[in-house]
Amino acid sequence: EGRRRGGFVPAAEQWPKARRYTDWRVMLEKEKNLDGVTVSTPDHMHAPVTMTALQRGIGCYTQKPLTRTVHESRRVTAAAAGAGVATQMGNQHHNGTSYRTLVHLVQKGLLGKIKRAHAWSNRPIWPQGVGRPSASESPPEALHWDLWLGVAPHRPFAPDVYHPFKWRGWHDFGTGALGDMGCHILDPIYWALELTAPTSILCEALPPQKETFPTAERIHYRFSGTKRTAGKTIEVTWHDGGNLPVPAECDLPGDTKLPPNGCMFVGERAVAVCPHGSGKLPSLYPEKVFKGLDFEVLPSIDHYGQWIAGLKGGEKPTSGFDYAGPLCETVLLGCVASRLPGVRLSWDPHSLRFKSNKAADNFLHQEYRKGWEVEGI
């Protein structure tokens, strides 16, 4: 999908036959004068399409997660900085009332210094922890299977396994529950605490399947402390697949009912629990202390409109790739840890390598299928 000056390029199914392209590279080569493109493919094609557009000086609105691998994230972030065009990741809740208000409360110091933080999701709502099916068949006539596979290794089509929805659980195409929701729900934690790259990551999960993410996991990130944190380090824990933080271990009443998707800051003076959703405000605990407190509620901002304004020369979008790239990188490091549960991985962001773990290093980068290589990745 591409925006032309004065209008929008029609959806592919409306194009005349002569305008249907073999892949995104041909389209971007032939479609001149594009201001920006939106990238809403499965995860494995985010980086190839985005990088190609950036190399042509075209602004990008790329859905979360920005990329499928850590290596791609670093390269795309650098390319965006060099291109000097407006970029935005599709973590639209970044500009919603919920997270803007939550970050303001934390940074204002209402909770005190933060001791630890949690984020959780009721995903996956698609199959994970499964193996590749033995049966296959020809893809439907309307699906160009080779083009859908794109940079991913070839595999036979199987009905209702990958396309159109269940691809998220497969390593070759998606980033699992964490990759799907982490760029949303970890965002206010990363943002409010002004975190950088984690120093280590540990996953708790059942032994993994070779090709899919675990059915449920807990990912323990450890970061260096900041001026917002209570100690020299802080642990941020991700929970999914039915796992939730234990309220009694988070300075909350034991009967506290947590939302199905949300995040939590445990501060020295108070705890904030925020449901995921741009219109849902955080709850503060102890309730008897904060009951009736009239805290400032920040209005939402049009996340997509912010990017459009950036294309027109307006202010830089707030989740441009300079911010979204490092956030995505942090999320994807958890995806790597999920492939080696029980192993604490020490991360060196400068060398883009784990310390003394070559098996984990192998999951940082993907070799693109022959003929689908993209310059710069």
N, C-alpha and C positions, 0 to 999 in steps of 0.2 A: 504494500500500500504506500503510495507516495503522494505528497502534496505538491502540486504545480503552482506556479504563480497564477493567482486568479481562480483557483479551483482545485478539485481533487481528481486524481487519476481514477477512473472507474474500477470497480471490483473486477477481478480476472475473468469471472464467468460472463461479464458483459462486454468484454473486449471482442472485436472482430478476430477471426482466425489469425490474420497476419500480425496481430499485436500480442499473441500468446507466446511467451518466451520459454526457452528450455530451462533456464535457471535464473537466480537473482542477479548473477554477474552480467548476463546478457541484457536483462531489463535495465539495470543501472547504467550500462554502457549506452543503451539506445534512448533512454528517457532523459532528455536534456532539461536543464533549468529547474531541477527539483530543489526546493528549499529544505525539505526534510522527509524522512521516512519513519514509519512506525514498524517495529519488528515484534510480531506476535506469534511466531512459529513455536514449535516445541523447543525445549531448552538447548538441545544440541546444535541448533542452527542460529541461535542468537548471535554468537561471536562472529561466525563467517559473514552473515549478512551485514551486521553492524560495522565490522572492520572494513568491508568493501565500500560501504557508504561513506565512512569517515575518510577513507583514502581518496575519495572523490569530492571531499569538502561538503558533504551533505550532513545536516544535523540529524540526530537520531533520538527517538523515543523508543527505548527497548524495554520490553516487559521484564519483570523479575523472574528468576535471578538474571542478572545482567549477562552471565555466561554459564557454561556448564562446568568448566574447570578453572582452577586457580591460575594456571598459566594464561589462559585466555583472558581472564579478568585483568591481570596485570598488563597484558599487551593492549587490550582495548582501552584501558584507562590512559595509558601513555599515548595512544593514537589520538584519543579525544583531546588531550592537552595540546598536542601538536597541531591538530586541525583547527582549533579555535572556533568551533561551531557550537550551537546550543544543543545540549544533551540532557536527557532526563530518563531515569529508570522508572518503570511502572509500579513503584511502591506508593500508590496514591494516598495511602493513609498517613504518609509522612507529613502531608499538608492538611490533614483532617483535624477537626476540633479535639478529638481524643488525645492524640499523641502530641500535638502542639501544646495543649494544656498540661499534660503529664510532664513533659520535658521542662516546661516553665516552673511547675511546682518543685521539681527536683533541683533545678539549678537555682531557684530562689532560696533553697535551704530549708524548706518547710519540714522535710523528713529528717534533717540532720545529715551528716555524712553517711554514705551508703555502704552497708556492710556486705551485702550480696544481692544478687538479682536472679530472677527466674523468667523464663518464657515458655509457653506451651501451646500445643495445637491438638485438635481432635483428628487431624489427618494421621495416616493416610485414609482416604475414602476410595482408594483404588488398590488393586492387588500389589503386595510387596512380600518379600520372603518366599518367592516362588521360583521355579526353574523354567527354562525354555520349553515350550510345548513341542512334542515330537511331530504332530500333524501340521501340515501347511496346505495352502491352496493358492490358486491364482487370485491376485487382487481384483476388486471390482473394476469395471471399465472406467469409472469416473476418477479412480485413484492412480496417479503416476507414482508407483511404489519406489522406483529408483530415485526420483526427485525428492520424495518424502524422506527417504533414508539420508540423502545428502552426504554429509561428511562422515556419517557413521558407517561402521563395517557392514558389509552386506549380510542380510539374513533373509530367509524366506518369509513371505507374508503369511500371517495366521489371523483368521477372523476374530475380532473382538478381543485381541490380546495387546496390541500396541496402538493401533489407529481406530477411532479418532481420539480416545480419551485416556486410555490406560498406560500410555507411554511414560508417565511421570515416575513410576516405580522402577524402571529399567535403567541401569547405569549408562548404557549407550545413548539414551535419549533424554533422560530426566535427571533430577537431583533429589528425588524422594520428598518425603513430608517436610524435612528441614529446608531443602532448597525452595520448595513451593511457598512455604509460609515464613521462613526465617527472615527473609528480606523485609517482610512486613513487621513481624512481632519482635524481632531482636533490634529493629531499627531504633525505637525510642531509648533502649538501654545503651546502645552504642553511641547514640547522639547525645543523650543527657549527660552521660558520664565522660564524654569526650575521650572514648577509647581509641586505641590504635590496634595493631595486630596482636592477637593472643600470643602468649609465651608458650602455652601447652594446651593440648586437647586430649580428652579421654572419653571414650564411648562405652556405655553399658548397654549391651544388647545380646541377644542369642547369637550363636555362630552364624555368619551370613551365608546366603546363597551366592553363587558365583556371579550372577547377572543382575540381581535385584537388591534393593535396600531392605533393611530389617523391618519386620512388622511393627516393632516398637523399640524405642531407644531413649536413653538419657545421655546427653552430651555435656560434659563438664569443660567449659572454657576457663582458662586462667589468664588474667590480664595483669599488666603492671598497673599499680594504683595511679589515680589522678587526683587533682585538687577536689574532686567530688566524692572520693571514696574514703572509707575509714582507715584503711591499712595500705601497706606498700604493695599488696596484691589484692585482687578481687576475683571471686569466682562467679561466673554467670552460667546457669544450667538451663539447657533446652530439654523439654519433655515432649514426647509425642506417642501416638499409638495407644492412647488410654492412660499413659503415665501422667501424673500431676504432681506439683509440689505438695508436701505434707504441711498443712496449715500450722500445726503445733510446732513444727521445726522452723517456722518463718515468723515467729512472734505474733501469730494470729490465733484467735479462738479455734479450738479443735473442730468445731462444727461449721466453720466458715465454708460456704459453698462457692467454689471457684467457677468462673465462666468457662465454656468449652475451649475458647481460644483467648489468650491474654498474656499479660506480663505483670511482674511484681518487683518493686524496689523495697528492700528491707533496710530501713535507715536506723540510725542511732536513737531517734526520737519517735519515729512513726513508720508505718508501712502503707504503701500505695498499691492497690490492685486495679489494673485497667483492662476491661474487656477489649478485645480486638473489634474495631468498628469505628468509623469516623465520627459517629454521633454519640458514642457512649463515653461518659466521663469517668474518671478514676474514683474509687472509693478509698477513704482514708481510715486507718485504724491506729489506736483504739477508737471505736465509734463514739464512746461517751465524751471523749476529748474534742472530737472534730464535728460532732453533730451540730448542724446548723451553720457551719463555717461557710462563709460566702467567699470562696476563692475565685480568682480571676479565670474566666473561661475565654480562651483565645478562639477567634472565628476560624473557620476552614478557609483554605485558599484553593483555587482551581488548579489542580496539579498539572493537568494536560494543557490548560490555558496558559499556565506559567511558561511551559515549553514553547508554545506558539508565540508568546510575547518575546521570548528569547530569540526565536528565529527572526523576528522583526527588529532585532537590535535592542530589546529591552533588557531588564535585569537578568542576571544569570540564574537559572533554575536552582532550587534548593536541594534537589536530589540529582544534580548533574553527575557525570561519571567520576569527577574528582572526589565526590563524597561516596557515591554508590559503588564505585569500584572497590575501594577498601572494605566497605561493609559486605559486599558480595563475597569478597575473598575470605573474610572471616567465616561467613556462613558455609562456604564450600570446604573450608578446612574441617568443619564438622562432618561434612559428607565423606571426606577421606577417612576420618577417624571411625566412621560407621562401618568401614570395610575391614577394620582391624580392631574389633572390640576387645576391651581389656588391656590395651596397650596405650600407655601415656606417651603422646607424641610431642616432642619439643620442637618448636618452630623457629626458624631463622628467616624473617621476612626479607632481609637484605640479600641473601643468597638464593632465596626462593626454594629452600630445601629444608627438610627435617634433619635434625641432628642425629646421625647414626641410625637411620631407618630407611634403607633403600627401597624396601617394599612399599612404604608409604609414598616415597618420592615418585614411584611409578604411576600413582593415581593423580598426580598434579597436572598431567599433560595428556592430550589425546593425539594419536597419529591419525591424521585425516585420510580418508579413503583415496586411493590413487585416482587422479583426475579431478579431485574435489579440493585440492590444496588451495590455501588462501595466503597470499603474501603477507608477511608480518606476524603470522601466528605459528 
